[in-house]
């Protein structure tokens, strides 16, 4: 098996410029409207609370649209990602919007080597991040290590129940992929991406993992965190089951048929003891 970091980095590096150019990431809106926020952060905002003056780090920040959105809400943000192409887009957007953010290149498991431990009030992880990590307990240790005592973790993520569904079946929900973390990754080959683009990609193999909700919560508790909030949602910000979901006015996708059947995403908050 090829090294998962090398494989996944090649995929993200190739897709980052296409993501930045796509209407889905709304880069031009960020530039033209200083109050504009990403749809992900707009969804999160009621649960994020007051961020003015908060020292925050966004793990797996990609091209930085959510990072910039958190900065616009008053947080002093750092962004970390393992993809140099993604960070190039993030730094460009921060410069074009006049936003002061430090973007650091590193694998999330190396965050404590490149960032000051116990120096953050907030660790933020946006949707579509945890599935690229093979070990959720190791991630939880990094989160706890970055936070000051009393500091907060905020995660919104695709629900592991959704991620266990085989999206090729449109007449019923078919559980085919692992719900729980496995040692070996799920290996996918997909020439597309989750935003609208006409770009043809060549690095199309990815290595991914699912993490059960209980596994994630337990990992955080074991790392010295206490759970302060957990909400499950019937929607997700991308069309996770193509042809089987409908888009609402807020940019969220949910099953077109009885969406209450499936937890599609969740918001988790925890505090360092």
N, C-alpha and C positions, 0 to 999 in steps of 0.2 A: 504494500500500500504506500502510495506517495505521501509525503509529509502534508498534513491537512492545511497547515499555514501557507505553504507554498502554493498549493492548489487553489485554495480559497482567495489568497491575495491576488493571484493572477486574474481570477474572475472579477473581483471588485475593482482592481486597477483598470481593467478594460471597460467596465460599465460606468465608472465614475463620471467621465466627461458626458456620456449619453444621459445620465441622470441629471446632471447640472443643466443640460440643454432641454430637458423634457418639460412639458407644462405641469407635470405632476409635482415637481419640486418648486415651481413658482419663483425661480430665482429673480426674474425681472420685477415681480411684485415686491420682493424684499428690497430691491434697489430703489424702486419708485415710491414706496410707502414705508416710512420709518416706524410705523405702528403695526405693520403686517406681521402676523405670526403663522408658523406652520400649522397645518390642520391637526397634526398630532398634538402639538402643545395647546392648541385651542381646545381640543377634547380634554386634555389633562388639566386645564387651568382651574376648574372648580375645586380640584383636589390638591393642587400644588400649593395654594395658600400664598402668603406674602413672601416674596423673594428678594426684596430690596436689601442690598448689602450682604447677601448670602454668598459665601465662597463655595462654588460648585464645580464639579467635574462631570463631564458627559463621557461615559465610556462607550466605545464603538460609535463614534460620532458621525462617521461617514462624511458627507459633504458639508455638514455644519449647519443646516437650516434649523434644526431643533435647538442646537447650541446657541445660535444667534437669537432665536426666539426667547430662550430663557434669559439671555443677557438683556433683551428688551424689556423683560419683566423686572429687571433690577439686579439680577444675580451677577457676580463677578465670576465668569466662566473660564474653565480650561476644557479643551476637547482632546480626546485621545483616540487614535485609530491606528490600525496596522497597515493601512493602504496609503502609500505615498501619493498616488494619483487622487484619492479621495481628499487627502489633506491639502493638496494643491488647490483643488476646487474650493475647499472650506476657507483657506487663507485668502483666496481671491475674493470670495463673497464677503468675508469680514472686512477686507480692505475697501471694497466697493460700497459697502454700507456704513463705513466708518465705525465699526464695532471692534472694541479692544478685547480680543480673545487670544490666549496662547493655545496653539495646536501642537500636540506632541505625538510623534510617531512611535508606536510600540504595540506589541501584542498585549491584550488586556491582562494576561497573567504576569506580565512584566511591569505593570503599572507602579508597583511599590519600588521598583528600581529607578524609575525615571521621574516620579512625582514624590513630593514630600509626604511621608506617612503621617497619619493623624492630623491632617491640615485642612480638611474640608468639612463644611457644614452639610453639604448635599452631594450625594452620588446619584446621578440620573442615568438611567438606561432606557432608551427608547425602543419602540417596537421593532421586532425582527432582529434582535441582537443575540439572545442567549442560545439560539439554535446553532450558532457557529462554534460553540464551546463544548469540548468533550467532557468536562468535569465541573458540575455545578457547585460542588463543595469547595473546590479550589477557587472558583469565582467569588463565592461568599466570603472566603478568607481575605481576598483582595479588597472587597468592598469594606469589610470591617476594618482592615488595616489603613485604608485611606481616610476614614471618618474620625473626627474628634469624638470624644465621649459626648453623647447626646445628639450627635449628627444623624442625619436622616438619609435613608435610601428611598428612591422613588423609581419604580419600574412599571412601565406598561408593556405588555408582551402578548404575542399570539398564544392562545390557550393551548396547552398540550393535547387537549381533546380534539381541537380543530386540526392540529398538526399530525394527528394519527389517522386522519381521514384520507382515503384515496379519492382525490379530487376528480378523477376521470369518470366516476359514476354520478350521473345527474338525476337518476330516478330514485335513488335512496342514498342514505349515509352508510358508507362501508368503511369500517375500521380495519386498516391493513398495515399501517406503520406502527412502530413501537410507541407506546405512551410513556414508558419509563426509560430512563437513561440506560444505554447499552455501551459496552466497551468499544465495539466496532461502529463506525459511522454509517449512516445512510449515504450512499453515493448516488448522486443524481447527475444526469447529463441533459441540459436544457439550453438551447440556443437563444432563448428570450430573456426578458427581465420583467420586473413588476411595474414598470412605467411605460408610457407610450413613446416609442422610438422606432425609427426605420434603420437604425444601425445594425449591421450584421456582426455578430461576435464570433470569436474563434476559441476563447477559453471558456468552455461550457460545462466542465465537470466541477462539482462542489461536494464537499464532505460536511454532513450536518448531523446533529443530534437532537433528540427531544428530551425534555426534562419534566417529569411529573410534578404537578403542583405541590404535592406533599414533599417530594424530594427537595424542591427549591426552598420551601418554608423551613424544613428541618435543617438544611444546610446553613441557612441564615441564623437559626436559633443556636446551632452548634458553634457558630463563629462569634457568638456574643451579641447578637442582635435580638431585639424583641419586636414582634409583629404589632403594628399599629393600625393597619388597614388592609383589607383584601376585598376587592369588588370584582365580580365576573360580569362581562358584557356580552351581548349577543351580536356585536359588530366588531369589525377590524378594518384598518385603513387601506387594505389592498384586496383585490378580488381573489381571495384565496381558493375559491371553487369556481373557476371560470364557467360562465353560463348558468350557474346555480345561485347567483347572488344578485342583489339589486343595490344601487347606490342611493344614499340619502342626501339631503341638502348639505349636510356637514362633511361630506366626503367619506363617509363610513359605509362599508359593505356588510350586508347581512343576508342570510338565506331568504330567497323569495317565497319559499314555502315553509310556514310555521317556524320562524326563526328562533322561537323559544326552545327548540329542540337541542340547540348546540351552543355551548359556551365558546365564543370565538376569540375573546381576548380577556385579559385581566389586568387590574391595577393593584400593585402590591406596594405597601409602605412599611418600613421597619426603622427602628431607631437603635443606635449603638448604646448598649448599657454602660 
